[in-house]
């Protein structure tokens, strides 16, 4: 795989690429909070008053009040019993795996889950079985194959980054045997899905009693770090047993302050989420009306079907000619040869959306004509 292009963020919705300023439909800062002045001020103020880092594990002398404040705020926003911070979202999944080691007889994982979940499953000390992507019938067969006395952990993304598809959590819960749990990596769903932005669980209308939700602070919140939203028992288990918590320095204090401000802004501005989804719906509707097959997904991610090499290169040139960065990605879980994937934010203008739709409508429908 080639090294990714070097990009410089410019304003809220553009980047500088090879000396050109281009409209940017990629990345996962869905509300552009990573560039919000109030968030930047919160980080700068914290840097001045509390410094950059605690330089110690939270199990020793690094348990700063800012981390505890952010954990309480996250638990309140997501209506979870407890929250525990980890240095990254990836490490949040690892921490759960370490804390749950030996508690399950089988782990069943969606075949297109993020790599962090597969890494986390290795700590469980039980067989790991992949089931076809979002396939409820195949998951039911896999559960039946585990035997009547099995303790099962179902592992899945909430909203999948490849195409914005959402795990059918209500169906999974209906299949889950007594004593089973579901681990949901909701990095992309948290802040985006649900009536209040509480993520895939709220979108699905399910109770979190048997669900562990892990999130990142670097996408919808535009900051950095990860968190596990779960029971107080699991939170205590992570603190007591997980090397991903005990053996690392937490993320910098100014980023905790930034995440607190982002959470406050997101809660106070539900219109951002509505605008983001409306922006995405505008482009999706235009493509569907032209016959482009898109997944039935609620989020702001728009994946294009695979084209031929010639078609892909032609679209790449057309996007650049329209001053749009061609977001062609190669990422685990996606097509082996890569694909175009566009991410719509609340900050994109109607001009930008119209320009993107115009280019795509000139090229993509012909791929399946």
BELLINLIN-V260506 format. One line per field, one symbol per residue. ss: DSSP state (h for helix, s for strand, l for the rest). phi: phi as a letter, one per 30 degrees, with the letter a starting at -180 (. if undefined). burial: b if it has 24 or more other C-alpha atoms within 12 Angstrom, else e. A space follows every 50 residues. Layout:
BEGIN
ss=???
phi=???
burial=???
END
This chain:
BEGIN
ss=lllllllssslllssssllsssslllllllllhhhlhhhhhhhhhhhhhh llllllslllllllhhhhhhhhhhhhhhlllsssssllhhhhhhhhhhhl lllllsssssllllhhhhhhhhhhllsssssllllhhhhhhhhhhlllll lsssssslsllllllsllhhhhhhhlllllsssssllllllllllllllh hhhhlllhhhsssssslllllllllssssslhhhhhhhhhhlhhhhllsl llhhhhhhhhhhhhhhhhlhhhhhhhhhhhhhhhhhhhhlllllllllll ssslllllhhhhhhhhhhhhhllslllsslllllllllsssssllllllh hhhhhhhhhhhhhhhhhhl
phi=.dddddbbdbidbbbcbhiccbdbcaibddchddbdedddddddddddcc jdbdhadddcccddddddddddddddddhceabbdbebdeddddddeddc eicbcbbcbedcddedddddddddibdcbdceehcdddddddddddjdcd cccdbaddcdddbidcdddddddddddeidbbccdcecddiccjdcidjd ddedicdcecbcccbccccedicajbaccaddddedddddbdddcdcbdd deeeddddddddddddddbddddddedddddddeddddddjddcddbddc cbccddcdeddddddedddddcibdddcbbbejceddjadbccccdcddd ddddddddddddcdeddbd
burial=eeeeeeeebeebbbbeeeeeebbbbbbbbbbbbbbbeebbebbeebeeee eebbeebbbeebbbebbbbbbbbbbebbbbbbbbbbbbbbbbbbbbbbbb bebbbbbbbbbbbbbbbbbbbbbbebbbbbbebbbbeebbebbeebeeeb bbbbbbbbbbbbbbbbbbbbebbebbbeebbbbbbbbbbbbbbbebbbbb bbbbeeebebbbbbbbbbbbbbbbbbbbbbbeebbbbbbebbbbbbebbb bbbbbbbbbbbbbbbbbeebebbbbbbbbbbbbbebbeeeebbbeebbbb bbbbbbbeeebbeebbebbbebbbbbbbbeeeebeeebbbbbbbbbbbbe ebbebbbbbbbebbbebee
END
